[in-house]
Amino acid sequence: MAVQETTYRDALRLALSEAMTADDSVIVMGEEVGRYGGAYGVTRDLIKEFGEERVIDTPISEAAIVGAAVGAAMTGLRPVAELMYVDFIGMTMDQLANQAAKIRYMFGGQIGVPMVLRTQGGTGRSAGAQHSQSLEGYVMHTPGLRLAMPATVEDAYHLLRQSLRQPDPVLFIEHKGLYTMKSTLDPDAEPAPWGKAKVLRDGADLVIVTYSRQVHHALAAAETLASEGIHASVVDLRTLNPLDFDTIRPLVETAGRAMVVSEAVMTCGVAAELSARITEECFDFLEDPVVRVAGEDIPISVSPLLEQNSVPTPDLIVETARKMFA
C-alpha cells in the first residue's frame, strides 16, 4: 500500500479495516460503533464494509461490552471492544481486572483472552471532570493487562495491528486530542517491535521520558531548550506494559538527568513509577533527582483555561528543565 498522508483517526480505521479483512474472527463492538461510526468517528463506515454481525452496536453498558468481549475472546474470536471514555473503566473492573487479566493464570495457561479494548483519554475538549481523565495507572497496576498508548499517526496504525496479534488482553488508549493530527503513514513499513520505545530526539544533557500526547509537548519543549543550550533526548514509550526500560537506562546513564512527563495525576501515577525505577536502576549516574511533570491532583475543570493549566504544557516542561540546570 502506498505511503499516504492521513489523520490519527483514519490510521486507526485503516488498521481495523485491514485486520477485519485479513481475519474473519476480528469483530468490533461497543456503543454507537456501527451506524453512528463511533464517538470520535474511528469506526465510521465499517458497518457498511463488514455488516452488523461483525460491527455490533451494544447497549449502553460498559460492563456488558467488556464481559461479552471476554467471552467472545475465550471462544475463538478477536473482539475489538470500545469504551467511549476511559473514565468509564471503573464500570468494567470485574470483567477486566478479575476476568480478562487473570484467566490465563487461572486456567494454567490453557486459554487466553486475545481482545483489544479501545478507549479514549486525556484533556483538551472541555469535557469536564468525568470525561477527561488519564487512568492508565489503573491498567498498569493490574498484572495480565497489556497497555498501548500511541502518540503518532504511524503508531496509531502499527500499534493497533500489533495489539490484535497479542495472545492476551490489550488496553489501547487513544488521546482524544490527537484524532485530527495529520502525518504520513506507510502501512507496509517495518514497524518498531511491540513493546519497544522510540527515541524521537537525541540530546546529551537531559532525558525526557513520556508517552501519548505529551510526546508532542516534550518535542516542542526540547526545541526551545536546544535554543538555550540544553539538549534533551525525548523517549516515546509507546507501550506502558510491556515497558521498555532498556532504552531508557543508557540514555539516563549518559545524560545524568531525567524528567518524566505524564498527563495522569502526579500522586501514585505513571510518572511516580517511572521516576522510582530510574532512581533505583540509574542512581550512580544521576547528577540530580529525577523530576516529575504530571497532572494536578484535582478533577479536570470544564473551563478551557483551567483545564489547560491542570496538565503539563510545553512551557511547563521548559520551565521545569531550566530549574534543573539553574
N, C-alpha and C positions, 0 to 999 in steps of 0.2 A: 504494500500500500504506500502511496506517495506521501512525502513529507507535506504537512499541511499546517496552516495557522488555524487555531481553534481556541475555544474557551475551556476553562477548567470544567464547567458543566458539561459541555459537549464531549470532552475527552472521557468523562465518566460514562456518558450514554454510549459512546462508541465501544468502550470496554465491555459494557453489559451486553450490547447487541452482538458483538463478536463471540463472547463467551456463550451466549444462548444459541447462536448459530452452530458453534462447534460442538456443543454438548447439550443434548436434549434433557438432561437431568437438572440443568440450571433453570430455576424459576425465580420470579420476582414477586414479592408480596408486601403489602403494607397499606396504610391509609392513603387513599387517593393516588396510588401509584399508577393506576390504569387509565381510566377515562380522563382524569384531570391531568395526569402526567407528572405527578409528584409535587410536593410543596415548593420545590425550587426548580422544577422543570427537568430534572435529570432523567426521568423515565418517560418523557414525552414521546408519544407515538410507538412505544414498544408494544402496546396492546394491539396496534394495527399490524405490527410485524409478526407477533407470536401468539396472539389470541388470548382470550380470557382464561384459558386453562393454565397458561404459563405466566401471565401477568395478572395477579389476583388482587382485587380491591377487597380489603378486610374490614371488619367492624372497627370502630374507634375503641380499641382495647389493646394497649401495648403488651399486656401480659398474654393475651391470646395470640398476638402476632408472633412473639418470640417463642411461646410454647409450641405453636404449630410448626414454626421453623425448626425447632429442636427435634420434634418428632419426625418431620419430613427428612431431615438430615440423617437421622438414625436409620431410616428405612430406605435409603438409596438415592435421595435427591440431593441437589446442592442449592439450597434456598439462599436468595439474597433478600433479607428482610430489611425494611426501612422503618426507623423511628423518626418522626417528623422533627423532633428536637432531642438532643442528648439529655436535656433536663428531665425527660420522662423515663430515664433509665431506671429510676427507683421503682417504677411500676413493674419492672421486669426482673428484679434481682433474684427471686427464687428460680425462675426459669433460666436465667443467665448464669448466676453465680453458684447455685446449688445443683443445677442440672447440666447445662451445656459445658460449663467449665470442669465438671468433675466426673462426667460419665466415662471417659476413657480410663480414669483411675478406678472408678467403682466397678467397672466390668473387666478389670485386669487386662486392659489393652486390647480387648477383643472387638471393640467398636468405638468409633469416634463420632464427632458432631461437625462435619465439614460444611459449616454455614458461615455466611458473612452477614453481619448486622451493620448496615449503613446508617449513619446518623449525622446530624449537623450540630456544631457547637460554636461558641465564641460570640463576640460582641460586634457591633457595627451597624445594626439595623434598628436601634431604639426599640428593641423588642421587650424590654423590661426584665425584671428580676427572675421570672420563671421561664424565660426563653432565651437566655444569653449566657448561660454558664459554660465553664470549661471543666468537665467532670472526668477527664482522662485518668485522674488519680484513683477514682473508684475502680477502674478497669485494671490499672497496674497493680492494685492491691489484691487482685483475685487470681491466684495461680490457675493456669489452664486456659486463660483467655489471651489471645494474641491481639496486638493493638497497632494499627497503622494510621498515620496522620499525614497525608500528602500535602506538600506546600506548593507544588508546581503543577503545571499542566501535564508535563511528562510523567510525573509520579501519580497524578490522578488516574491516568490510564494504566500505566505499568503496575503500580501497586495494587490496583483493583484486580487486574488479571492475575497477579501473583497470589493475592488473597484467596481467589477462587480455586487455587491449586493446593491450598493447605489442608491437611487432614483434620485440623481442629478449628474451633470457632475463632473467627477474627472480628474484632470491633474495628470498623472503618469509619473514622471521624473526619468529616469534611468541614472546613471552616466556612461559615456562611458568607464571610466577606470576600471569598476567593472565587465564587462561581462565575463572575463575569471577566475575570482576568484572562488575557489572551497571550498566547505564545505558540511557538512551533512545536509540532509533535510528529515524531517518526515512529509509527506503530511497529515497524519492523526492526528498529534499532535494538541492540542488545541491552536490556535494562540492567541497572545495578542489581546485585544479588539481593534476594529477600533478607531483610534484617541488617543490611549494610548501610551505614551512614554515608553521607556525601560531604566532602569539604568543598564548599562553594566559593571560598575566598581564602587565600593564604596570607598569613601575617605572622611576624616573629615576636610581637610584643604581648599579644593577648589572644585568648581563645574564647570565642562566644559560642556556646552550645545552645541550640534551640530547635524548634520544630513548628510546623503548621504556619499560620500567617506571620508569626514573629520572625520567621526566616527572612521575610522581605523587610521588616523593620530593622533587623540586625544588619542586613546588607546595606541599607541606606545609612545606618549609623556608622558602619565601618568605612564607608566612602567619606563621610565627614571627618571621622577620626584620622584617616590617612592624610587629609589635607593639613592636619595639625601635627603630623609626625608620629602618630600612634597607629601601628599597623596590626590589624586584628584578623585572625582566621575566623571564618564563620562555618560552623558544622550544622548541617541539617540532619537530624537524627532519623527522619523518615518513619521508622517504627520505634515504639517505646517498649514493646515486648514482641520479639527479642530486641534487646538494647545492645548496640554495638559500642562497647566501651574500648575495644581495641583500637578504634580510630581516634578516640578522644585522648587516650593516655599519652602517646608520643608527642602529640601537639602541645599538651599541657607541660610535659617534661621539658620541652624546648622553650616555650614562652615563659613559663613560671607564673603566669597569671591566668585566671579563668573566671568567666562570667556565665551564669546560666539564666536564660531568658524564657519565661513561660507566661502565657495569658491566664493560666489557672491561678487560684489564690496562693498566697505565699505560705501559709501555715499548713504543714503536712502535705504539701503539693509536690508536683514533679520536680520543681527546682530544688526543693529540700532534699529529695532522694539523690539527685544527681550531684549536688554540691557535697553531700556527705560522702558519696563514693569517690569523687575526685579527691577530697581531702584524705580519705583513708588510703587510697592507692598511689597518690602523687605527692604526699606530704613533703617528702625530702626535696622536691623540686620547686615547691611553691615559694614565691617571693612575698606574697600577700595572701590573706584568707580568700577563699572562693566567695564571690559576690553573687547574690540572687537578685534578679529583677523580675518581679512577678506581679500578679493581680492583687489589688487590695482585698483585705478580708472583710468585704462588705457585699450586700446584694447589689446587683447591677442596676443602675438607675435608667429610667426611660429617657431622661434628659440627654441629648446627644453630647453636650459638653461634659457632664458628669460621667457619662459612660466612657468617653474617650480618656478621661483622666483617672479611671479606675483600673486601667490595664497598661502594660508597657507601650511606649511610643518610641520612635527613633530618637527624639530629643531626650527622653529619659535615659535611654541606653547610652547616648553620648555623654550626658551629664554624669552618669554613674562611672563611666570609664575614665573621664577626666579626673574624678576624685581618686581613682586607683593609682593614678600617676602623679598626683599633686605632691 
